[in-house]
Amino acid sequence: MQPVYNETHMELRETVREFVKRKIQPIASRIDTEDYFPEEIFKEMGRLGLLGITVPEEYGGSGMDYAAQALVEEELGYVSPPLALSYGAHSNLCLDSLYRNGSIQQREEYVPKLCSGEWIGSLALTEPSSGSDALAMKTEAVRDGDGFLLNGSKTLITNAPYSDLFFVYARTGKEYTPFVVLSGDKGFSRGSKFSKMGMRGSPTGELFFDSIHLTRDRIIGKENDGKNVILNGLNSERVILSFIFLGLARRALELSVSYASERKQGGQTIDRYELVQEKLAYMYSRYRASRFLCEDALAKLKGSSKDGLSAATGILYTAESAEYIAREAVQIHGGYGYLRDFEVERLLRDAILGQIGAGTTEIRKHIVARELSKSFLHSGKIPE
Ligand SMILES: Cc1cc2nc3c(=O)[nH]c(=O)nc-3n(C[C@H](O)[C@H](O)[C@H](O)COP(=O)(O)OP(=O)(O)OC[C@H]3O[C@@H](n4cnc5c(N)ncnc54)[C@H](O)[C@@H]3O)c2cc1C
């Protein structure tokens, strides 16, 4: 496997680690218990150049790559998975996609505000009656003079209660087109924030579009080319978001090794018991295997090919493993693991989202199996 990180990435990791330890670790529990979204930290991440990390400097970004974005996700996921989720929705799903697919005018007008954190962004694909089957969306943009009229709604959208700019997919006739929608647009409204099991502090909500007039310059990319944008975006989203769950798994494992080496029962620390050792061994091997799969998918994302198989395989295995590792971490902590005061309890609730967001586990399995069959039919081999 090609190495994904260079010296610059290593330095960035140290900077991000220091930042999350100083600024986020002390409020990580509050983010969960109070369902608190720390807007000021988002702005600070903007000032540090983390929000627009994949965007060139001329548009207010840091001019780095997906490996840089992935390692920020991992370090955030280690300390505060909900903040990592909001970061991913803003920096990857919305900002990176807008930069890659947007016009020069959109890059100049919107991208710097999203890079600095002055604006918060969301990507809106899911609707009340279309989740896994995203292309069954009902939100529609119909030609109106020289522009479009947008009607419909979106739900379960990360950052929606706070966002200023939305990357919205709509049906345009038989095809699909993404549009920029702004919170100040006439006819735009949003629902209240959902209360969630986990990922609390990452605000999730609904959006409503009531005959919003959109001029043609709000089209992102080419009219009717939305299907390609959705599919490419989902690949990048799967790779980047998988790193949240890698960070979460690392934290749950570390807490477990530490606890097992201190907690005494029957006159010895519990890490001397073979059944606990078996747990730690499986947790570690699944964590390491997840890292290889995530980094393999990341290495392929950096290149020109849009490798759907690696992206789906990486997040499929990593999300399942993070939930398994967090569940075992609770078990290793015994009764204390079940208490709200213990971090592993929060990590388990956060881990569950990994199998739902960015396409569910079931859809990822479908993609992997479909790609295997396709490759075998084509070449008589399974892909390496
Ligand atoms: C916290 C959170 C944040 C989110 N953030 C965003 C966001 O920022 N932007 C956005 O657009 N969306 C977002 N989502 C939505 C998320 O992408 C969807 O919830 C997800 O794609 C599943 O869609 P659904 O909830 O409608 O479930 P459904 O599609 O209704 O699925 C229900 C169940 O049926 C299974 N199922 C469905 N179809 C199939 C099939 N063909 N084969 C086998 N099983 C199937 C699913 O796997 C699942 O288990 C978020 C969701 C959550 C919970």
The ligand as a Tripos MOL2 file, in Angstrom:
@<TRIPOS>MOLECULE
LIG
   53    58     1     0     0
SMALL
NO_CHARGES

@<TRIPOS>ATOM
      1 C1        -26.9490   12.2460   12.6240 C.3       1 LIG1
      2 C2        -27.2520   12.1680   11.1580 C.ar      1 LIG1
      3 C3        -26.6470   13.0660   10.2960 C.ar      1 LIG1
      4 C4        -26.9670   13.0440    8.9230 C.ar      1 LIG1
      5 N1        -26.4290   14.0150    8.1010 N.ar      1 LIG1
      6 C5        -26.8390   14.0830    6.8040 C.ar      1 LIG1
      7 C6        -26.4170   15.1810    5.9710 C.ar      1 LIG1
      8 O1        -25.6350   16.0420    6.3920 O.2       1 LIG1
      9 N2        -26.9080   15.2460    4.6910 N.ar      1 LIG1
     10 C7        -27.7790   14.3100    4.1890 C.ar      1 LIG1
     11 O2        -28.1800   14.4510    3.0410 O.2       1 LIG1
     12 N3        -28.1810   13.2580    4.9600 N.ar      1 LIG1
     13 C8        -27.7560   13.1240    6.2500 C.ar      1 LIG1
     14 N4        -28.1820   12.0990    7.0600 N.ar      1 LIG1
     15 C9        -29.1130   11.1200    6.5070 C.3       1 LIG1
     16 C10       -28.4930    9.7310    6.2470 C.3       1 LIG1
     17 O3        -27.6600    9.7940    5.1260 O.3       1 LIG1
     18 C11       -29.6850    8.7460    6.0680 C.3       1 LIG1
     19 O4        -30.2900    8.5940    7.3400 O.3       1 LIG1
     20 C12       -29.2430    7.4030    5.5130 C.3       1 LIG1
     21 O5        -28.8130    7.5170    4.1850 O.3       1 LIG1
     22 C13       -30.3860    6.3690    5.5710 C.3       1 LIG1
     23 O6        -31.5710    6.8840    5.0300 O.3       1 LIG1
     24 P1        -32.9300    6.7460    5.8830 P.3       1 LIG1
     25 O7        -32.6610    7.2910    7.2380 O.co2     1 LIG1
     26 O8        -34.0290    7.3670    5.1070 O.co2     1 LIG1
     27 O9        -33.1660    5.2090    6.0290 O.3       1 LIG1
     28 P2        -33.8540    4.1630    4.9150 P.3       1 LIG1
     29 O10       -33.2330    4.4290    3.6180 O.co2     1 LIG1
     30 O11       -35.3300    4.3410    5.0560 O.co2     1 LIG1
     31 O12       -33.3920    2.8120    5.5030 O.3       1 LIG1
     32 C14       -34.0350    2.1290    6.5850 C.3       1 LIG1
     33 C15       -33.3870    0.7530    6.7170 C.3       1 LIG1
     34 O13       -33.6270   -0.0240    5.5240 O.3       1 LIG1
     35 C16       -32.3890   -0.4260    4.9560 C.3       1 LIG1
     36 N5        -32.4720   -0.3710    3.5010 N.ar      1 LIG1
     37 C17       -32.9300    0.6410    2.7250 C.ar      1 LIG1
     38 N6        -32.7800    0.3510    1.4230 N.ar      1 LIG1
     39 C18       -32.1790   -0.8650    1.3720 C.ar      1 LIG1
     40 C19       -31.7170   -1.7020    0.3100 C.ar      1 LIG1
     41 N7        -31.8320   -1.3370   -0.9760 N.pl3     1 LIG1
     42 N8        -31.1490   -2.8970    0.6350 N.ar      1 LIG1
     43 C20       -31.0210   -3.2620    1.9350 C.ar      1 LIG1
     44 N9        -31.4170   -2.5060    2.9810 N.ar      1 LIG1
     45 C21       -31.9850   -1.3270    2.7020 C.ar      1 LIG1
     46 C22       -31.3600    0.5720    5.4560 C.3       1 LIG1
     47 O14       -30.0460    0.0670    5.3980 O.3       1 LIG1
     48 C23       -31.8540    0.8060    6.8720 C.3       1 LIG1
     49 O15       -31.4020   -0.2040    7.7180 O.3       1 LIG1
     50 C24       -27.8540   12.0660    8.4200 C.ar      1 LIG1
     51 C25       -28.4250   11.1190    9.2860 C.ar      1 LIG1
     52 C26       -28.1490   11.1720   10.6410 C.ar      1 LIG1
     53 C27       -28.8080   10.1810   11.5640 C.3       1 LIG1
@<TRIPOS>BOND
     1     1     2 1
     2     2     3 ar
     3     2    52 ar
     4     3     4 ar
     5     4     5 ar
     6     4    50 ar
     7     5     6 ar
     8     6     7 ar
     9     6    13 1
    10     7     8 2
    11     7     9 ar
    12     9    10 ar
    13    10    11 2
    14    10    12 ar
    15    12    13 ar
    16    13    14 ar
    17    14    15 1
    18    14    50 ar
    19    15    16 1
    20    16    17 1
    21    16    18 1
    22    18    19 1
    23    18    20 1
    24    20    21 1
    25    20    22 1
    26    22    23 1
    27    23    24 1
    28    24    25 2
    29    24    26 1
    30    24    27 1
    31    27    28 1
    32    28    29 2
    33    28    30 1
    34    28    31 1
    35    31    32 1
    36    32    33 1
    37    33    34 1
    38    33    48 1
    39    34    35 1
    40    35    36 1
    41    35    46 1
    42    36    37 ar
    43    36    45 ar
    44    37    38 ar
    45    38    39 ar
    46    39    40 ar
    47    39    45 ar
    48    40    41 1
    49    40    42 ar
    50    42    43 ar
    51    43    44 ar
    52    44    45 ar
    53    46    47 1
    54    46    48 1
    55    48    49 1
    56    50    51 ar
    57    51    52 ar
    58    52    53 1
@<TRIPOS>SUBSTRUCTURE
     1 LIG1         1 GROUP 0 **** ****
